[in-house]
Amino acid sequence: MLKEVLRRRLHNDWPLPSLMLIDGGKPQVNAAREVLMNAGLVIPVVGIAKGPTRKKNEIIGAIPQGISEDTLIRVRDEAHRFAIHYHRTLRGIRSLGR
């Protein structure tokens, strides 16, 4: 699914990102790198995965200079917050029969 989303993201006229932040570990980062390589693009990819105890963050890949690990974690956390809120809103609408 990640490969499909990235292929669709790259197959339009939007500006290319300077960094791809992936919510996941080595398999997800490798999938993103494969899509970029097949598209002939060189964009840094950084993954953030929860550690085995889910109490720490594991960074996969090199964080580009000028970007802090804390900033990447906050971006990932905000994406989670947004997605959870969106899905709860959709479930609420569906349960009302709209």
Contacts in CASP RR format, 6 or more apart in sequence:
PFRMAT RR
TARGET T0000
AUTHOR 0000-0000-0000
METHOD contacts of the structure
MODEL  1
MLKEVLRRRLHNDWPLPSLMLIDGGKPQVNAAREVLMNAGLVIPVVGIAK
GPTRKKNEIIGAIPQGISEDTLIRVRDEAHRFAIHYHRTLRGIRSLGR
2 22 0 8 1.000
2 28 0 8 1.000
2 31 0 8 1.000
2 32 0 8 1.000
3 31 0 8 1.000
3 32 0 8 1.000
3 34 0 8 1.000
3 35 0 8 1.000
6 20 0 8 1.000
6 31 0 8 1.000
6 32 0 8 1.000
6 35 0 8 1.000
6 36 0 8 1.000
7 35 0 8 1.000
7 39 0 8 1.000
10 16 0 8 1.000
10 35 0 8 1.000
10 36 0 8 1.000
10 39 0 8 1.000
10 41 0 8 1.000
16 41 0 8 1.000
16 43 0 8 1.000
17 43 0 8 1.000
18 43 0 8 1.000
18 44 0 8 1.000
18 64 0 8 1.000
19 43 0 8 1.000
19 44 0 8 1.000
19 45 0 8 1.000
19 46 0 8 1.000
19 64 0 8 1.000
19 67 0 8 1.000
20 32 0 8 1.000
20 36 0 8 1.000
20 43 0 8 1.000
20 44 0 8 1.000
20 45 0 8 1.000
20 46 0 8 1.000
21 46 0 8 1.000
21 47 0 8 1.000
21 48 0 8 1.000
21 72 0 8 1.000
21 75 0 8 1.000
21 76 0 8 1.000
22 28 0 8 1.000
22 29 0 8 1.000
22 32 0 8 1.000
22 45 0 8 1.000
22 46 0 8 1.000
22 47 0 8 1.000
22 48 0 8 1.000
22 60 0 8 1.000
23 47 0 8 1.000
23 48 0 8 1.000
23 76 0 8 1.000
23 79 0 8 1.000
23 80 0 8 1.000
24 47 0 8 1.000
24 48 0 8 1.000
24 49 0 8 1.000
24 60 0 8 1.000
25 47 0 8 1.000
25 48 0 8 1.000
25 49 0 8 1.000
25 58 0 8 1.000
25 60 0 8 1.000
26 49 0 8 1.000
26 60 0 8 1.000
28 47 0 8 1.000
28 49 0 8 1.000
29 45 0 8 1.000
29 46 0 8 1.000
29 47 0 8 1.000
29 60 0 8 1.000
29 61 0 8 1.000
32 45 0 8 1.000
33 45 0 8 1.000
36 42 0 8 1.000
36 43 0 8 1.000
36 45 0 8 1.000
44 61 0 8 1.000
44 62 0 8 1.000
44 64 0 8 1.000
45 61 0 8 1.000
46 59 0 8 1.000
46 60 0 8 1.000
46 61 0 8 1.000
46 62 0 8 1.000
46 63 0 8 1.000
46 64 0 8 1.000
46 72 0 8 1.000
47 59 0 8 1.000
47 60 0 8 1.000
47 61 0 8 1.000
48 57 0 8 1.000
48 58 0 8 1.000
48 59 0 8 1.000
48 60 0 8 1.000
48 72 0 8 1.000
48 73 0 8 1.000
48 76 0 8 1.000
49 57 0 8 1.000
49 58 0 8 1.000
49 60 0 8 1.000
50 56 0 8 1.000
50 57 0 8 1.000
50 58 0 8 1.000
51 57 0 8 1.000
51 58 0 8 1.000
57 69 0 8 1.000
57 73 0 8 1.000
59 69 0 8 1.000
59 72 0 8 1.000
63 69 0 8 1.000
63 72 0 8 1.000
END
